[in-house]
């Protein structure tokens, strides 16, 4: 038995379009016992909701695997580090955690490119960026920054004013989206399915 620090690339397999954990029989030489396997299985179920990385990261290939010149490699890696990419990944993960499903990378790419070019209005572009990157100041954020005791939603005054609540789960906001749906039907003079996905209304992602 060779138990080490396991990575998802070593313990999962792809069946069709779905990733799944390998069977205990396949992994029994990599895990300590059936309890260890069960623990990995539970963590995998949680990570599957928000997504995980199968391929080796740049940190692994350029810094951890090479055995020589570690300091110089670290310095070069820090110089090349793209903080914008990390911001994008963070926003993607937070959206997935809130809405309960992953948005395809192709849809994110469309939002960052064509989604930002459909208008010349800078104010509208700013609003789109704030929504994608979740830059809006919320009651929860302000309460943490200024050590306030009240972090309730400004609209309903009941639930915690998180970003997702303010834009989707608040009863008053739900009424707003209902109004938008009804107005669209009038403007377009047609009936269309009412998509209940938050990503459809808040981010204009149609395929989720």
ABEGO torsion letter per residue (X at the ends): XBBBBBBAAAABBBBEABBBBBBAAAAAAABABAAAAAAAAAAAAAAAAAEBBABBBAAAAAAAABABGAAAAAAAAAAABBAAAAAAAAAAAAAAAAAGBBBBAAAAAAAABAAAAABABAAAAAAAAAAAAGABBBAAAAAAAAGBABABBAAAGABBBBAAAAAAABAAAAAAAAAAAAAAAAAAGBBBBBBABAAAAAAGBAAX
